[in-house]
Each structure stands twice: as structure tokens, then as C-alpha cells.
Amino acid sequence: MNEVALLAKLLFSEAYKRNIEGAVKDATAIAHVVKNRMAKRNQTLEQTIYEPFQFSGVGSSEWQKIENQKLTQQEENIYKKFLQVSYGVLKGDISDPTGGANYFFNPKLANPSWAKKMKKSYKTEGHNYYIE
């Protein structure tokens, strides 16, 4: 799988549940978190995404839908948007709305202790973004 498709699969697994506008906004921010981590840790995209306990979407049911090519038409449309976001972020054509964030979480699902030690830099309807 190429880098654009791998990143889009992660975005689908992390940001799919929101309306399309919200999903694209979250996907853009999440893609930049991944890119920022890659740079900070001097890792490849694959190393960053598959690093243990980093992205809860890896291996999830949404991840498996992409893996098994079992998308509804609506999901296929959203995934295509995420491919565009992935390409734009990786190429450098889409600016970073997070201000350099390298962590994020959904405040409706989690309240990680690490967030207290970091600077909150951005917020969407689905996630809060932090700089280490």
C-alpha cells in the first residue's frame, strides 16, 4: 500500500464518524499530527502509524472496511476525500492548522493524563490537539 492510501486508511479509521465537513477538518489535522510525529521522531509513515498504542483506529472496524474493500457508497466518497487530504498534506500543499501538534484525542472518549503536560494548540468538533 502506498503512503497516500495508508494515511487515508488511518484518517478513515480516526475521523470517519463526523459529517463530511467536520470529517475533512479532523482528517486534515490528524494527517498533520502524523506528519509532525514523523519529522520529530525521524520515522517513516509506516513506522509512525504502526507504532504500538498510538492510533486507536489501527485495526478497528473502520480500518478493516478499507482493508477488506467493504465500503458503502457514502464511505467510499469520504475515503476519496481522505485520499485527497493525505496527498495534499504529504506533498505539503495543505497547511498545518494545528500549529505543529503531534498528539490528539477525542475528549468524549478519553481524558489522557499526558494532555496536562502539553500545550493545547487546536480543537475541532471531534478532537483536541496538543504539542509535546
BAMIKE-742406 format. One record per residue (C-alpha): residue number from 1; residue in one letter; chain; x, y, z. Coordinates in nm, 2 decimals. Each point is the difference from the previous one (the first is absolute). Layout:
% BAMIKE-742406
   num   residuo   cadena       px       py       pz
   NUM         A        A        X        Y        Z
...
//
This chain:
% BAMIKE-742406
   num   residuo   cadena       px       py       pz
     1         M        A     0.00     0.00     0.00
     2         N        A     0.14     0.34    -0.09
     3         E        A     0.04     0.28     0.26
     4         V        A    -0.30     0.20    -0.12
     5         A        A    -0.23    -0.30     0.03
     6         L        A     0.15    -0.10     0.34
     7         L        A    -0.05     0.35     0.14
     8         A        A    -0.36     0.01    -0.14
     9         K        A    -0.08    -0.33     0.16
    10         L        A     0.12     0.14     0.34
    11         L        A    -0.21     0.32    -0.06
    12         F        A    -0.31    -0.21    -0.08
    13         S        A     0.05    -0.21     0.31
    14         E        A     0.05     0.32     0.22
    15         A        A    -0.23     0.26    -0.15
    16         Y        A    -0.28    -0.18    -0.20
    17         K        A    -0.29     0.04     0.24
    18         R        A    -0.05     0.37    -0.04
    19         N        A    -0.18     0.19    -0.27
    20         I        A     0.20     0.05    -0.31
    21         E        A     0.11     0.35     0.08
    22         G        A     0.10    -0.09     0.35
    23         A        A     0.16    -0.32    -0.11
    24         V        A     0.22     0.18    -0.26
    25         K        A     0.10     0.26     0.27
    26         D        A     0.09    -0.28     0.24
    27         A        A     0.17    -0.20    -0.26
    28         T        A     0.22     0.29    -0.10
    29         A        A     0.10     0.06     0.36
    30         I        A     0.07    -0.37     0.06
    31         A        A     0.21    -0.03    -0.32
    32         H        A     0.21     0.29     0.13
    33         V        A     0.04    -0.17     0.34
    34         V        A     0.14    -0.30    -0.18
    35         K        A     0.23     0.21    -0.22
    36         N        A     0.12     0.20     0.30
    37         R        A     0.07    -0.33     0.19
    38         M        A     0.19    -0.13    -0.30
    39         A        A     0.23     0.30     0.00
    40         K        A     0.05     0.02     0.38
    41         R        A     0.08    -0.37     0.03
    42         N        A     0.18    -0.04    -0.34
    43         Q        A    -0.24    -0.28    -0.09
    44         T        A    -0.16    -0.12    -0.32
    45         L        A    -0.38     0.03    -0.04
    46         E        A    -0.04    -0.37     0.06
    47         Q        A     0.21     0.00     0.32
    48         T        A    -0.20     0.29     0.13
    49         I        A    -0.34    -0.15    -0.07
    50         Y        A     0.08    -0.35     0.12
    51         E        A     0.19     0.11     0.31
    52         P        A    -0.18    -0.19     0.28
    53         F        A    -0.27     0.18     0.20
    54         Q        A     0.01     0.32    -0.20
    55         F        A    -0.31     0.00    -0.22
    56         S        A    -0.31    -0.18     0.12
    57         G        A    -0.14    -0.02    -0.35
    58         V        A     0.27    -0.24    -0.12
    59         G        A    -0.17    -0.34    -0.02
    60         S        A    -0.35     0.14     0.08
    61         S        A    -0.31    -0.09    -0.19
    62         E        A     0.04     0.31    -0.21
    63         W        A     0.36    -0.10    -0.08
    64         Q        A    -0.12    -0.35    -0.10
    65         K        A    -0.26     0.15    -0.23
    66         I        A     0.28     0.15    -0.21
    67         E        A     0.21    -0.31     0.04
    68         N        A    -0.27    -0.22    -0.13
    69         Q        A    -0.14     0.25    -0.25
    70         K        A    -0.35    -0.02     0.16
    71         L        A    -0.10     0.37    -0.02
    72         T        A    -0.35     0.13    -0.06
    73         Q        A    -0.04     0.27    -0.27
    74         Q        A     0.00     0.27     0.27
    75         E        A     0.32    -0.15     0.16
    76         E        A     0.16    -0.02    -0.34
    77         N        A    -0.06     0.37    -0.06
    78         I        A     0.14     0.10     0.34
    79         Y        A     0.31    -0.23    -0.05
    80         K        A     0.06     0.17    -0.34
    81         K        A     0.00     0.34     0.18
    82         F        A     0.25    -0.14     0.25
    83         L        A     0.22    -0.12    -0.28
    84         Q        A     0.00     0.37    -0.13
    85         V        A     0.08     0.12     0.35
    86         S        A     0.28    -0.26     0.04
    87         Y        A     0.16     0.10    -0.33
    88         G        A    -0.02     0.37     0.08
    89         V        A     0.15    -0.03     0.34
    90         L        A     0.28    -0.23    -0.10
    91         K        A     0.08     0.21    -0.30
    92         G        A     0.00     0.32     0.21
    93         D        A    -0.29     0.17    -0.18
    94         I        A    -0.23     0.01     0.31
    95         S        A     0.12     0.21     0.29
    96         D        A     0.00    -0.12     0.36
    97         P        A    -0.30     0.14     0.19
    98         T        A     0.13    -0.16     0.32
    99         G        A     0.31     0.22     0.04
   100         G        A     0.23    -0.30     0.02
   101         A        A    -0.21    -0.24     0.21
   102         N        A     0.13    -0.35     0.04
   103         Y        A    -0.27    -0.15     0.22
   104         F        A    -0.38     0.00     0.00
   105         F        A    -0.30    -0.16     0.17
   106         N        A    -0.37    -0.01     0.00
   107         P        A    -0.12     0.17     0.32
   108         K        A    -0.33    -0.18    -0.01
   109         L        A     0.19    -0.33     0.02
   110         A        A     0.32     0.07     0.19
   111         N        A     0.17     0.22     0.25
   112         P        A     0.36    -0.10    -0.01
   113         S        A     0.24     0.12     0.28
   114         W        A     0.26     0.09    -0.26
   115         A        A    -0.21     0.29    -0.13
   116         K        A     0.05     0.19     0.33
   117         K        A     0.37     0.02    -0.08
   118         M        A    -0.04     0.13    -0.35
   119         K        A    -0.12     0.32    -0.17
   120         K        A    -0.34    -0.02    -0.17
   121         S        A     0.04     0.15    -0.34
   122         Y        A    -0.32    -0.07    -0.19
   123         K        A    -0.35    -0.14     0.03
   124         T        A    -0.26    -0.14    -0.24
   125         E        A    -0.34    -0.14     0.08
   126         G        A     0.15    -0.34     0.03
   127         H        A     0.35     0.04     0.15
   128         N        A     0.23     0.21     0.21
   129         Y        A     0.36     0.04    -0.13
   130         Y        A     0.31     0.04     0.21
   131         I        A     0.37     0.09    -0.04
   132         E        A     0.25    -0.20     0.20
//
